[in-house]
């Protein structure tokens, strides 16, 4: 396999790679910390006492694209106000 074919394979993989999106509605967050406890890879509590998705821009609705959802699904299911959403 030549260099060009390897580059084409990488481009095709990146284009068709299944990405998921973690969304957080910060205005609904009550700051209970369950998301951080279950999934510290993606969630942290910040100065205002509400959750923040690590690696995302702080705003009303935060979003982060990830390759693997991992513990974020458990955090979404445990959230008492259901302000965490996973889009596959």
Secondary structure by P-SEA (a helix, b strand, c coil): ccaaaaaaaaaaaaaacbbbbbbbccccccccccccccccccccccccccccccccccccbbbbbbccccaaaaaaaacccccccccc
